[in-house]
Amino acid sequence: MTGIVKDKIDPERMKALRSLPIEIKEQITGEEARAFLYKEELPESLQVKLAGYLVADDD
């Protein structure tokens, strides 16, 4: 396999994503999940869906 290697999935974020209620997981698109798992900037649509589950990062 050649080419650019993408960053690895954050295991803590994978655990968090898997622990969400099924109703929330069913609403998350592949693009939104990818952004969350790879620590990319979260789309506003995902921020809205996860509003009750996100904790502000003060870094």
C-alpha atoms as one frame of an Amber mdcrd trajectory, in Angstrom:
protein
   0.000   0.000   0.000   1.476   3.322  -1.019   0.487   6.931  -0.813  -0.278
   9.295   2.004  -1.084   7.612   5.306  -3.996   9.245   7.066  -3.852   9.828
  10.815  -5.138   6.936  12.861  -8.590   6.849  14.368  -8.599   8.126  17.942
  -9.560   5.093  20.092 -11.215   7.260  22.755 -13.393   8.910  20.135 -14.300
   5.514  18.686 -15.361   4.388  22.153 -17.395   7.576  22.608 -19.071   7.202
  19.204 -20.003   3.590  19.925 -21.477   4.528  23.303 -23.969   7.018  21.842
 -27.656   6.095  21.845 -28.768   4.352  18.648 -31.091   7.260  17.794 -28.093
   9.594  17.621 -25.830   7.142  15.764 -28.479   6.655  13.077 -28.443  10.412
  12.354 -24.655  10.737  11.946 -23.388  10.726   8.367 -20.168   9.048   7.252
 -18.537  12.443   6.753 -19.498  13.535  10.269 -18.240  10.288  11.809 -14.943
  10.565   9.918 -14.393  14.137  11.133 -15.081  13.087  14.723 -12.892   9.970
  14.632  -9.918  11.683  12.973 -10.108  14.802  15.180 -10.921  17.064  12.252
 -13.006  20.209  12.574 -16.519  19.051  13.393 -19.232  20.052  10.936 -21.869
  22.291  12.479 -24.484  19.624  11.731 -22.608  17.148  13.946 -22.164  19.709
  16.695 -25.936  20.173  16.747 -26.559  16.397  16.882 -24.042  15.949  19.717
 -24.903  19.124  21.654 -25.858  17.221  24.800 -22.785  15.001  24.645 -19.866
  17.336  23.803 -17.629  18.883  26.430 -15.772  22.101  25.621 -12.005  21.724
  25.228 -10.273  24.720  26.788  -6.946  24.156  24.970
